[in-house]
């Protein structure tokens, strides 16, 4: 089963809401000495191709951008440039920085490197506006620069290929589950409520949960409750009745039964033996 698009959109929204973007420079014109050996990009960069032809290799993928294409070269990407002509492209280029919590946006979300622009005149107007605003230092101009850069990023995000990196999605899933259970450990937590929060149907949620944790959601929640009970028994003087209530057990008897199965000790024995 493919990934739930609604959940993926929620995750993208969470990332983008934390986006920090900084304008560095913009210029346009012909590109002399286009051909370059593979090098690592020091900054994020947009190209808007006005005319010409050549080749760009980004992280091992080859592209032949043409008129009205936009190119994205993320910071730290491996790039090489090649053309048979000394001057191959007339283009705009804009250097910028896009980060989320100090990490590059493009290390978090997969973007395409090249997209074809359906409304080139409008996009050219955005680059022209950036060029006009770059020498101004008032607050309104600074906000407009940020909004234009965000709009240019949105052109790439509108492509179906834009999605969170798999490893980031995995990290976020595990973090969300653990944080939610810890913050609601005194409450009844159902598989249905967790799957709804993640935007999954229950069957898909359980399969993803098993992939990450190796056990069912119900068993994982029980284990987290019992691990919390172990900590409270060792490091607090709370009564067993109080601990049972604060970690979501309906009775002392239920806690004692599950705790004995989990540790081999009753709560009282565990506290006396290890505290």
TORNU-461760 format. One record per residue (C-alpha): residue number from 1; residue in three letters; x negated, y negated, z. Coordinates in nm, 4 decimals. Layout:
+-----+------+----------+----------+----------+
! pos ! code !       px !       py !       pz !
+-----+------+----------+----------+----------+
! NUM !  ala !        X !        Y !        Z !
...
+-----+------+----------+----------+----------+
! end
This chain:
+-----+------+----------+----------+----------+
! pos ! code !       px !       py !       pz !
+-----+------+----------+----------+----------+
!   1 !  unk !   0.0000 !   0.0000 !   0.0000 !
!   2 !  unk !  -0.1339 !  -0.3435 !  -0.0897 !
!   3 !  unk !  -0.1856 !  -0.6186 !   0.1632 !
!   4 !  unk !   0.1196 !  -0.8142 !   0.2749 !
!   5 !  unk !   0.1043 !  -1.1478 !   0.0843 !
!   6 !  unk !   0.2923 !  -1.3315 !   0.3580 !
!   7 !  unk !   0.0334 !  -1.2297 !   0.6177 !
!   8 !  unk !  -0.2519 !  -1.3237 !   0.3860 !
!   9 !  unk !  -0.0970 !  -1.6673 !   0.3318 !
!  10 !  unk !  -0.0635 !  -1.7125 !   0.7082 !
!  11 !  unk !  -0.4314 !  -1.6325 !   0.7483 !
!  12 !  unk !  -0.5296 !  -1.8734 !   0.4708 !
!  13 !  unk !  -0.3203 !  -2.1450 !   0.6342 !
!  14 !  unk !  -0.4949 !  -2.0892 !   0.9675 !
!  15 !  unk !  -0.8350 !  -2.1333 !   0.8046 !
!  16 !  unk !  -0.7479 !  -2.4325 !   0.5902 !
!  17 !  unk !  -0.5955 !  -2.6182 !   0.8866 !
!  18 !  unk !  -0.9453 !  -2.6239 !   1.0400 !
!  19 !  unk !  -1.1249 !  -2.7379 !   0.7244 !
!  20 !  unk !  -1.3899 !  -3.0072 !   0.7547 !
!  21 !  unk !  -1.5006 !  -3.1603 !   0.4265 !
!  22 !  unk !  -1.7777 !  -3.4108 !   0.3561 !
!  23 !  unk !  -1.8520 !  -3.5937 !   0.0320 !
!  24 !  unk !  -2.2214 !  -3.6153 !  -0.0688 !
!  25 !  unk !  -2.2529 !  -3.7480 !  -0.4242 !
!  26 !  unk !  -2.0955 !  -3.7634 !  -0.7691 !
!  27 !  unk !  -2.2340 !  -3.8349 !  -1.1154 !
!  28 !  unk !  -2.1638 !  -3.7563 !  -1.4804 !
!  29 !  unk !  -2.3350 !  -3.7373 !  -1.8150 !
!  30 !  unk !  -2.5520 !  -3.5122 !  -2.0304 !
!  31 !  unk !  -2.7677 !  -3.2491 !  -1.8641 !
!  32 !  unk !  -3.1319 !  -3.2524 !  -1.9720 !
!  33 !  unk !  -3.3513 !  -2.9550 !  -1.8762 !
!  34 !  unk !  -3.0471 !  -2.7381 !  -1.8105 !
!  35 !  unk !  -3.2286 !  -2.4040 !  -1.8086 !
!  36 !  unk !  -3.3491 !  -2.3045 !  -1.4609 !
!  37 !  unk !  -3.4688 !  -1.9834 !  -1.3015 !
!  38 !  unk !  -3.2582 !  -1.8308 !  -1.0263 !
!  39 !  unk !  -3.2477 !  -2.0557 !  -0.7212 !
!  40 !  unk !  -3.0393 !  -2.0930 !  -0.4065 !
!  41 !  unk !  -2.7912 !  -2.3772 !  -0.3952 !
!  42 !  unk !  -2.8550 !  -2.6176 !  -0.1095 !
!  43 !  unk !  -2.5071 !  -2.7763 !  -0.1213 !
!  44 !  unk !  -2.1562 !  -2.6966 !  -0.2408 !
!  45 !  unk !  -2.0977 !  -2.8329 !  -0.5898 !
!  46 !  unk !  -1.8198 !  -2.8822 !  -0.8460 !
!  47 !  unk !  -1.8792 !  -2.9155 !  -1.2209 !
!  48 !  unk !  -1.6132 !  -3.0433 !  -1.4584 !
!  49 !  unk !  -1.7186 !  -2.9516 !  -1.8115 !
!  50 !  unk !  -1.6416 !  -3.2239 !  -2.0690 !
!  51 !  unk !  -1.8057 !  -3.0520 !  -2.3673 !
!  52 !  unk !  -2.1023 !  -2.8339 !  -2.4620 !
!  53 !  unk !  -2.1991 !  -2.4730 !  -2.4090 !
!  54 !  unk !  -2.4397 !  -2.2724 !  -2.1985 !
!  55 !  unk !  -2.4573 !  -1.9954 !  -1.9405 !
!  56 !  unk !  -2.4353 !  -1.9978 !  -1.5612 !
!  57 !  unk !  -2.5115 !  -1.6931 !  -1.3484 !
!  58 !  unk !  -2.3706 !  -1.7060 !  -0.9946 !
!  59 !  unk !  -2.4578 !  -1.4262 !  -0.7528 !
!  60 !  unk !  -2.5178 !  -1.1912 !  -1.0441 !
!  61 !  unk !  -2.1996 !  -1.2804 !  -1.2396 !
!  62 !  unk !  -2.2439 !  -1.4440 !  -1.5827 !
!  63 !  unk !  -2.0153 !  -1.7246 !  -1.7021 !
!  64 !  unk !  -2.0008 !  -1.9321 !  -2.0207 !
!  65 !  unk !  -1.8053 !  -2.2431 !  -1.9148 !
!  66 !  unk !  -1.6367 !  -2.4437 !  -2.1870 !
!  67 !  unk !  -1.4558 !  -2.7750 !  -2.2179 !
!  68 !  unk !  -1.1959 !  -2.8361 !  -1.9442 !
!  69 !  unk !  -1.3385 !  -2.5670 !  -1.7160 !
!  70 !  unk !  -1.4229 !  -2.6369 !  -1.3535 !
!  71 !  unk !  -1.7155 !  -2.4571 !  -1.1962 !
!  72 !  unk !  -1.7737 !  -2.3993 !  -0.8254 !
!  73 !  unk !  -2.1274 !  -2.3360 !  -0.6978 !
!  74 !  unk !  -2.1091 !  -2.2693 !  -0.3234 !
!  75 !  unk !  -2.3937 !  -2.3488 !  -0.0878 !
!  76 !  unk !  -2.6360 !  -2.0542 !  -0.0540 !
!  77 !  unk !  -2.5154 !  -1.8939 !  -0.3781 !
!  78 !  unk !  -2.7852 !  -1.7644 !  -0.6130 !
!  79 !  unk !  -2.7630 !  -1.9573 !  -0.9399 !
!  80 !  unk !  -2.9493 !  -1.9576 !  -1.2691 !
!  81 !  unk !  -2.8800 !  -2.1788 !  -1.5741 !
!  82 !  unk !  -2.9574 !  -2.1071 !  -1.9380 !
!  83 !  unk !  -2.9069 !  -2.2710 !  -2.2769 !
!  84 !  unk !  -3.0746 !  -2.2497 !  -2.6139 !
!  85 !  unk !  -3.0332 !  -2.6274 !  -2.6468 !
!  86 !  unk !  -3.2302 !  -2.8822 !  -2.4466 !
!  87 !  unk !  -2.9046 !  -3.0587 !  -2.3597 !
!  88 !  unk !  -2.6098 !  -2.8221 !  -2.3325 !
!  89 !  unk !  -2.3374 !  -2.9811 !  -2.1195 !
!  90 !  unk !  -2.1733 !  -3.3146 !  -2.0739 !
!  91 !  unk !  -2.0071 !  -3.2907 !  -1.7351 !
!  92 !  unk !  -1.9163 !  -3.4382 !  -1.4004 !
!  93 !  unk !  -2.0846 !  -3.2947 !  -1.0952 !
!  94 !  unk !  -1.9956 !  -3.3513 !  -0.7334 !
!  95 !  unk !  -2.1883 !  -3.2300 !  -0.4285 !
!  96 !  unk !  -1.9983 !  -3.1834 !  -0.1032 !
!  97 !  unk !  -1.9780 !  -2.9748 !   0.2119 !
!  98 !  unk !  -1.6757 !  -2.7664 !   0.3161 !
!  99 !  unk !  -1.6871 !  -2.5885 !   0.6528 !
! 100 !  unk !  -1.4555 !  -2.4224 !   0.9036 !
! 101 !  unk !  -1.5822 !  -2.4141 !   1.2617 !
! 102 !  unk !  -1.9332 !  -2.4737 !   1.1305 !
! 103 !  unk !  -1.9188 !  -2.1882 !   0.8781 !
! 104 !  unk !  -1.9039 !  -2.2416 !   0.5028 !
! 105 !  unk !  -1.5510 !  -2.2257 !   0.3635 !
! 106 !  unk !  -1.6826 !  -2.0034 !   0.0851 !
! 107 !  unk !  -1.8212 !  -1.7501 !   0.3342 !
! 108 !  unk !  -1.4683 !  -1.7137 !   0.4701 !
! 109 !  unk !  -1.2477 !  -1.7288 !   0.1610 !
! 110 !  unk !  -1.3196 !  -1.5757 !  -0.1797 !
! 111 !  unk !  -1.2950 !  -1.8413 !  -0.4505 !
! 112 !  unk !  -1.3354 !  -1.7911 !  -0.8254 !
! 113 !  unk !  -1.6482 !  -1.9539 !  -0.9640 !
! 114 !  unk !  -1.4832 !  -2.0796 !  -1.2839 !
! 115 !  unk !  -1.1239 !  -2.1875 !  -1.3536 !
! 116 !  unk !  -0.9717 !  -2.3394 !  -1.6660 !
! 117 !  unk !  -0.7928 !  -2.6694 !  -1.6063 !
! 118 !  unk !  -0.4386 !  -2.6932 !  -1.7426 !
! 119 !  unk !  -0.4197 !  -3.0707 !  -1.6899 !
! 120 !  unk !  -0.7734 !  -3.1944 !  -1.7697 !
! 121 !  unk !  -0.6829 !  -3.5627 !  -1.7947 !
! 122 !  unk !  -0.5495 !  -3.5635 !  -1.4404 !
! 123 !  unk !  -0.8549 !  -3.3811 !  -1.3035 !
! 124 !  unk !  -1.0828 !  -3.6238 !  -1.4885 !
! 125 !  unk !  -0.8955 !  -3.9059 !  -1.3169 !
! 126 !  unk !  -0.9745 !  -3.7481 !  -0.9804 !
! 127 !  unk !  -1.3450 !  -3.7369 !  -1.0603 !
! 128 !  unk !  -1.3304 !  -4.0950 !  -1.1876 !
! 129 !  unk !  -1.1605 !  -4.2022 !  -0.8660 !
! 130 !  unk !  -1.4318 !  -4.0319 !  -0.6614 !
! 131 !  unk !  -1.6903 !  -4.2223 !  -0.8624 !
! 132 !  unk !  -1.5122 !  -4.5519 !  -0.7904 !
! 133 !  unk !  -1.4764 !  -4.4828 !  -0.4192 !
! 134 !  unk !  -1.8307 !  -4.3583 !  -0.3525 !
! 135 !  unk !  -1.9752 !  -4.7087 !  -0.2986 !
! 136 !  unk !  -1.7014 !  -4.8192 !  -0.0609 !
! 137 !  unk !  -1.7339 !  -4.7776 !   0.3130 !
! 138 !  unk !  -1.3868 !  -4.8593 !   0.4464 !
! 139 !  unk !  -1.1660 !  -4.6076 !   0.6264 !
! 140 !  unk !  -0.9022 !  -4.5934 !   0.3521 !
! 141 !  unk !  -1.1623 !  -4.5053 !   0.0880 !
! 142 !  unk !  -1.3100 !  -4.2367 !   0.3144 !
! 143 !  unk !  -0.9663 !  -4.0778 !   0.3571 !
! 144 !  unk !  -0.8998 !  -4.0945 !  -0.0166 !
! 145 !  unk !  -1.2326 !  -3.9242 !  -0.0905 !
! 146 !  unk !  -1.1436 !  -3.6395 !   0.1460 !
! 147 !  unk !  -0.7973 !  -3.6041 !  -0.0049 !
! 148 !  unk !  -0.9401 !  -3.5833 !  -0.3589 !
! 149 !  unk !  -1.1932 !  -3.3183 !  -0.2581 !
! 150 !  unk !  -0.9159 !  -3.1188 !  -0.0917 !
! 151 !  unk !  -0.7044 !  -3.1479 !  -0.4060 !
! 152 !  unk !  -0.9940 !  -3.0197 !  -0.6175 !
! 153 !  unk !  -1.0331 !  -2.7250 !  -0.3796 !
! 154 !  unk !  -0.6598 !  -2.6597 !  -0.4130 !
! 155 !  unk !  -0.7084 !  -2.6079 !  -0.7869 !
! 156 !  unk !  -0.9293 !  -2.3102 !  -0.7028 !
! 157 !  unk !  -0.7054 !  -2.1879 !  -0.4207 !
! 158 !  unk !  -0.4087 !  -2.1823 !  -0.6585 !
! 159 !  unk !  -0.5866 !  -1.9054 !  -0.8480 !
! 160 !  unk !  -0.4701 !  -1.5549 !  -0.7527 !
! 161 !  unk !  -0.8293 !  -1.4535 !  -0.6835 !
! 162 !  unk !  -0.8580 !  -1.6792 !  -0.3795 !
! 163 !  unk !  -0.8248 !  -1.4717 !  -0.0605 !
! 164 !  unk !  -0.9908 !  -1.4263 !   0.2790 !
! 165 !  unk !  -1.3022 !  -1.2088 !   0.2795 !
! 166 !  unk !  -1.2214 !  -0.8545 !   0.3910 !
! 167 !  unk !  -1.4615 !  -0.8671 !   0.6847 !
! 168 !  unk !  -1.3133 !  -1.1985 !   0.8011 !
! 169 !  unk !  -0.9639 !  -1.0518 !   0.7847 !
! 170 !  unk !  -1.0838 !  -0.7538 !   0.9897 !
! 171 !  unk !  -1.2398 !  -0.9798 !   1.2530 !
! 172 !  unk !  -0.9293 !  -1.1963 !   1.2726 !
! 173 !  unk !  -0.7002 !  -0.8945 !   1.3057 !
! 174 !  unk !  -0.8987 !  -0.7471 !   1.5948 !
! 175 !  unk !  -0.9351 !  -1.0854 !   1.7671 !
! 176 !  unk !  -0.5659 !  -1.1640 !   1.7326 !
! 177 !  unk !  -0.4584 !  -0.8268 !   1.8742 !
! 178 !  unk !  -0.6975 !  -0.8395 !   2.1702 !
! 179 !  unk !  -0.6171 !  -1.2022 !   2.2551 !
! 180 !  unk !  -0.2447 !  -1.1471 !   2.2294 !
! 181 !  unk !  -0.2449 !  -0.8371 !   2.4526 !
! 182 !  unk !  -0.4650 !  -1.0073 !   2.7141 !
! 183 !  unk !  -0.2424 !  -1.3146 !   2.7217 !
! 184 !  unk !   0.0799 !  -1.1103 !   2.7420 !
! 185 !  unk !  -0.0370 !  -0.8081 !   2.9398 !
! 186 !  unk !   0.2270 !  -0.8633 !   3.2096 !
! 187 !  unk !   0.5041 !  -0.8483 !   2.9475 !
! 188 !  unk !   0.6620 !  -0.5694 !   2.7491 !
! 189 !  unk !   0.4700 !  -0.5576 !   2.4197 !
! 190 !  unk !   0.6331 !  -0.3617 !   2.1405 !
! 191 !  unk !   0.4923 !  -0.2474 !   1.8090 !
! 192 !  unk !   0.7778 !  -0.4332 !   1.6424 !
! 193 !  unk !   0.6852 !  -0.7641 !   1.8068 !
! 194 !  unk !   0.3181 !  -0.7262 !   1.7126 !
! 195 !  unk !   0.3968 !  -0.6332 !   1.3526 !
! 196 !  unk !   0.6352 !  -0.9300 !   1.3234 !
! 197 !  unk !   0.3682 !  -1.1673 !   1.4547 !
! 198 !  unk !   0.1230 !  -1.0390 !   1.1928 !
! 199 !  unk !   0.3818 !  -1.0546 !   0.9138 !
! 200 !  unk !   0.3680 !  -0.6774 !   0.8473 !
! 201 !  unk !   0.6353 !  -0.4123 !   0.8449 !
! 202 !  unk !   0.5908 !  -0.1625 !   1.1304 !
! 203 !  unk !   0.4695 !   0.1292 !   0.9201 !
! 204 !  unk !   0.2001 !  -0.0796 !   0.7496 !
! 205 !  unk !   0.1017 !  -0.2460 !   1.0786 !
! 206 !  unk !   0.0495 !   0.0922 !   1.2473 !
! 207 !  unk !  -0.1670 !   0.2158 !   0.9598 !
! 208 !  unk !  -0.3835 !  -0.0988 !   0.9722 !
! 209 !  unk !  -0.4019 !  -0.0812 !   1.3520 !
! 210 !  unk !  -0.5174 !   0.2816 !   1.3419 !
! 211 !  unk !  -0.7826 !   0.1888 !   1.0864 !
! 212 !  unk !  -0.9293 !  -0.0775 !   1.3182 !
! 213 !  unk !  -0.8857 !   0.0806 !   1.6610 !
! 214 !  unk !  -0.8652 !   0.4555 !   1.5935 !
! 215 !  unk !  -0.5561 !   0.5017 !   1.8145 !
! 216 !  unk !  -0.1904 !   0.4017 !   1.8091 !
! 217 !  unk !  -0.0851 !   0.0517 !   1.9201 !
! 218 !  unk !   0.1082 !   0.1900 !   2.2190 !
! 219 !  unk !  -0.1913 !   0.3853 !   2.3457 !
! 220 !  unk !  -0.4279 !   0.0933 !   2.2922 !
! 221 !  unk !  -0.1981 !  -0.1394 !   2.4891 !
! 222 !  unk !  -0.1796 !   0.1170 !   2.7718 !
! 223 !  unk !  -0.5594 !   0.1468 !   2.7790 !
! 224 !  unk !  -0.5998 !  -0.2310 !   2.7953 !
! 225 !  unk !  -0.3561 !  -0.2430 !   3.0880 !
! 226 !  unk !  -0.5474 !   0.0312 !   3.2679 !
! 227 !  unk !  -0.8849 !  -0.1342 !   3.2028 !
! 228 !  unk !  -0.7407 !  -0.4516 !   3.3556 !
! 229 !  unk !  -0.6225 !  -0.2460 !   3.6538 !
! 230 !  unk !  -0.9760 !  -0.1057 !   3.6984 !
! 231 !  unk !  -1.1217 !  -0.4571 !   3.7004 !
! 232 !  unk !  -0.8623 !  -0.5868 !   3.9495 !
! 233 !  unk !  -0.9132 !  -0.2894 !   4.1802 !
! 234 !  unk !  -1.2899 !  -0.3477 !   4.1861 !
! 235 !  unk !  -1.3140 !  -0.7259 !   4.1884 !
! 236 !  unk !  -1.0008 !  -0.8492 !   4.3672 !
! 237 !  unk !  -0.8222 !  -0.7701 !   4.6921 !
! 238 !  unk !  -0.4800 !  -0.7705 !   4.5295 !
! 239 !  unk !  -0.2422 !  -0.4968 !   4.6401 !
! 240 !  unk !  -0.1745 !  -0.2103 !   4.4033 !
! 241 !  unk !   0.1895 !  -0.3226 !   4.3830 !
! 242 !  unk !   0.0776 !  -0.6715 !   4.2789 !
! 243 !  unk !  -0.1652 !  -0.5321 !   4.0176 !
! 244 !  unk !   0.1038 !  -0.3024 !   3.8751 !
! 245 !  unk !   0.3425 !  -0.5951 !   3.8371 !
! 246 !  unk !   0.0879 !  -0.8301 !   3.6755 !
! 247 !  unk !  -0.0219 !  -0.5803 !   3.4097 !
! 248 !  unk !   0.3240 !  -0.4731 !   3.3004 !
! 249 !  unk !   0.3908 !  -0.1497 !   3.4939 !
! 250 !  unk !   0.7469 !  -0.1176 !   3.6208 !
! 251 !  unk !   0.6491 !   0.0763 !   3.9370 !
! 252 !  unk !   0.3448 !   0.1707 !   4.1460 !
! 253 !  unk !   0.4248 !   0.5337 !   4.0705 !
! 254 !  unk !   0.4030 !   0.4766 !   3.6941 !
! 255 !  unk !   0.0690 !   0.2963 !   3.7325 !
! 256 !  unk !  -0.0680 !   0.5697 !   3.9614 !
! 257 !  unk !   0.0339 !   0.8477 !   3.7220 !
! 258 !  unk !  -0.1164 !   0.6815 !   3.4133 !
! 259 !  unk !  -0.4261 !   0.5656 !   3.6024 !
! 260 !  unk !  -0.4949 !   0.9183 !   3.7298 !
! 261 !  unk !  -0.4634 !   1.0593 !   3.3770 !
! 262 !  unk !  -0.6968 !   0.7869 !   3.2431 !
! 263 !  unk !  -0.9700 !   0.7893 !   3.5119 !
! 264 !  unk !  -0.9243 !   1.1065 !   3.7164 !
! 265 !  unk !  -0.8563 !   0.8950 !   4.0261 !
! 266 !  unk !  -0.5522 !   0.7369 !   4.1811 !
! 267 !  unk !  -0.5813 !   0.3579 !   4.2147 !
! 268 !  unk !  -0.6469 !   0.3918 !   4.5880 !
! 269 !  unk !  -0.9159 !   0.6569 !   4.5340 !
! 270 !  unk !  -1.0787 !   0.4496 !   4.2594 !
! 271 !  unk !  -1.0991 !   0.1404 !   4.4807 !
! 272 !  unk !  -1.2397 !   0.3337 !   4.7785 !
! 273 !  unk !  -1.4935 !   0.5204 !   4.5637 !
! 274 !  unk !  -1.6338 !   0.2407 !   4.3477 !
! 275 !  unk !  -1.5730 !  -0.0934 !   4.5165 !
+-----+------+----------+----------+----------+
! end
